[in-house]
Amino acid sequence: MRGRWRLFRHEAGRVAGPPAWAYVLLFALSQLIGHWSVATYGQVAIWLSNGILAAALLQLHRRPAITVLTACFAINIGSNMIRGDAGFLLWLNALMNLGEASLAALLARRVCGAALDMRRPRRLVAFALFAAIPAVLATAAVGYGVVLLARQTPLSPTVLFNIYSFFIVELLGLLLVTPILLLVARAHRFEGMTRAHRPEAIGLVALMVAVTVAVFWQDGTPLLFLTFLPMLLIGLRLSPTMAAAALILMAALSGVATLTGHGPIHLTRLPEAAGLEAVPPMLRRLGVYNLFLLAMVGTVLPISTVMTERRRLEARLRARTLAAQEARRKAEDAAAARSRFLAMMSHEMRTPLNGVAGFADALAGRPGLDAEAVRQARQIRESSDGLLMLVEDILDFARGDDALCVEPLDLAAVAREAVTPSRAAADARGLTLSIDDRLPPRARFTGDRRALRQALHPLIANAVKFTDHGEIVVRLDRASDGVCIRVSDTGCGIDPAFLPTLFDAFAQADASIGRHHAGAGLGLALAARHVRRLGGRIEVDSHVGEGSTFILHLPLPRAADAVEEARPTPEVEPAPSAEPDRAPRVLVVDDHPVNREVARIMLEAFGCDVVEVCDGQQALDAVAEQSFDLVLMDVRMPTMDGLEATRRIRAMPAPERDLAVVAMTADAMPEDVARCLAAGMNAHMAKPINQAGLLATVNRALSGDLPAARTPAEAEAA
C-alpha cells in the first residue's frame, strides 16, 4: 500500500518518455508562452506548466525528478520576478504550481496504478476525476485563501469568477498535457492499433486544421460545433497519441484566434452579472472558450482510448483465436497420430500372438501327446491370452472415450460375448462360469455393445484370476432405472483398505513383490470408465475369504422386444458344405506364413480343404478360378490389401460376389471393424484366433448365418 502512495517512480520501474532536461525545457517554454500571451493579449488561455511538472514526477526516478522540480521552481521564481510579482506573491505562485503538480502526481499514482497506462479509458477518467480535479481544487482553495487572508479581501463575485477562471485554466493544462506526455512515452504500445494509414492520418489532421481555421478565423457565424466532427474522426481512427497531438494543435490555433478577437467565442452574448462589471469581456469569454476546450478534451481523448482498447482487445482475440486454432490443429494431429500409433501397435502385437496362441492350440490338440506336454501347451495358450488381455487393456486405456454407438441389445448375448474369452481359463482352473439371466424373455435394451462388453470383460477375467475354486456368476436383473448386472465370485475377496483406490488406473490390491497374480491394474479402471460412459455407476461388495460381487447399475432404456429368440451359435462339428461329396473349401489370404500355417492347421482339424494365398490379387485369381465356401481375408497385405480385394469380389458376377468373406486381421480397433464391414465383408475376427472362435465362424458361414454383406449404398449411409 505504501508503494501506491509513492510520489516518485520506483527505482526498479523502467523509465519511459523524454529525459529530465526535456521536461525543464518544456516548462521554460510554457512560461515563455504564458508571458507572451499576457503581454500580447492580456490573458492566458491555458496554463501548461503544471501538467509538464506532473508528467515529470510520474515518469522519472527520485533524483532526476527532484532535479527537474528544483530547476523548474527556479525558472518559475525568475518568471515571477520578470512579471513584477513582489513579496509573498513571488513565492506563492511557484509554491502553488509545485504543490498542484505534486498532489496531482501523488493521486494519479494512487488511482491509476503503477503502470499509469492512460490508454485504458477507466484510468483516463480516474486521472481526471480523482487526481486532476482534486489537485486543482486544493491548490485554488489554499492559494486564494492565503491571498484573501493576507489582503483582507472579501469574497466578491469578481473573486469567485477569478477562482473559477483559475480552476478551468489549470484543469485544462493538467488534462491536456499530462495524459499526452504519458501517452507519448508509451507510443510504442499503439503500434498497429490505428485503423488509418499515414495518408488518411495526414488527411484527417489537415481536415481538422482547415475546419478550425475556418471556424475560428471568421466573425460572422457561430459554427463552434463543426470542430467536433474532424476531432471525433481523429479520435475514432487514430491512436490516443495522435489524438492528443491534434488537440494541442487545435487548441493553439483556436486559442490564438480567440485571443486576437476572432471566432465564434466572441459572438457569445454575455449576460448581465452583478459584481462582474470590472471583469473585462475578453476574460469572461475565455471562460466559454475554456469550457469548449474542456468538453473537447473530455470527449476526444476518452473516445480515442476506448477505440484503441477495443482494437487492442480485437487484436488479442484474433491472436488467441489463431493460437486456439493452432492448438486445436496440433491436438487433432496428435489425436490422429495417437490413433495411428494405437492401430499399428495393436496390429504388430496381435500378429506374433496369433502364432503363439495358434500353435499352442495345435500342440494341445495333437493326438498322442503326453499329459505334461498338453499342460505346457495350455500354459502357453493361457500366457498368450493374458498378454493379449494386457495389450487390449493398455490400448483401450490409451484410446480414451469414444462416442457411444447406441443400438437395441440382447444383454444376455452381450454377457456371453464377455464371458467367452475367460471360459477356457475357467475350465482349466475347474471353475464354473455361468450366466443367470433374469431379464424378461426377448427383452432388448438400448446401449453401446462394445462399451458394455468392455465393462464386463475385465470384471469376469478378474473373477476367474482371483478364484481358486467355486464359481463365477454373471447375473442380469431389471432395475427401476434400467438394468442391474452382478459379477460374483467365490474367490479370495478384497481387503477393505484397497477399496478406495480399487478403480484407479495401475492400482493393484496384489502389488507386492511376491504377488501371485499378474496384471497391470488397468482392468477395473477401464470397467469403471465404460460404466460411466453408459451413464451408470459401479459398486463393490466384498469380504476377505468369501468372494466379491461387482454391481453395475446401468440406466439402459427399454427397447422393443425381439420377435423371436436369436439362434445360439452352433458349437457342434461343422455343417456339411453345399456339396455333400466334398469337404468345405476355405481360402486363407494372409501375407504372413505363420498366420497362414496356423489357420491351415486349425481348419484341417475341422475337416476343411484349405487354399493359401499371399495377397489380395492372388485371392481374386483364386476366387475366379475355384469355388470356395469361405474366405478368411487379412487386411494389410502387399500388392493389394484385403479391403480392395473384398470390394472387387463384391463387384464380380454371381455366385462369386455372394461368397462369405470374413476379416481375419490384427487390425482390431472399432474403426477397423467398421472399415472392414464397409468394404463388403460379412464379419470381423480379430487375431489371435482360437479354435473355438474359428470353428464358430466356419459353421456360421456354411449354414448361411453370417450377416449379409453391405452394399456400397448401405456402407456410404453407415
WODA-V987173 format. One record per run of one state. SS is the DSSP state (a for helix, b for strand, c for the rest). FROM is the first residue (numbers start at 1). TO is the last residue. Records with the same first field share a line. If there is no record, write none. Layout:
SS->FROM-TO, FROM-TO
//
This chain:
c->1-1, 6-8, 10-19, 42-48, 60-60, 84-87, 112-120, 152-156, 186-186, 191-197, 217-223, 238-239, 260-263, 268-280, 365-370, 400-405, 410-410, 429-431, 438-443, 466-470, 480-481, 490-495, 502-522, 534-536, 544-546, 555-557, 560-584, 590-592, 606-608, 614-615, 626-629, 634-641, 651-655, 659-660, 666-669, 679-682, 687-690, 703-711, 718-718
a->2-5, 20-41, 49-59, 62-83, 88-111, 121-151, 157-185, 187-190, 198-216, 224-237, 240-259, 264-267, 281-364, 371-399, 411-428, 449-465, 496-501, 523-533, 593-605, 616-625, 642-650, 656-658, 670-678, 691-702, 712-717
b->9-9, 61-61, 406-409, 432-437, 444-448, 471-479, 482-489, 537-543, 547-554, 558-559, 585-589, 609-613, 630-633, 661-665, 683-686
//
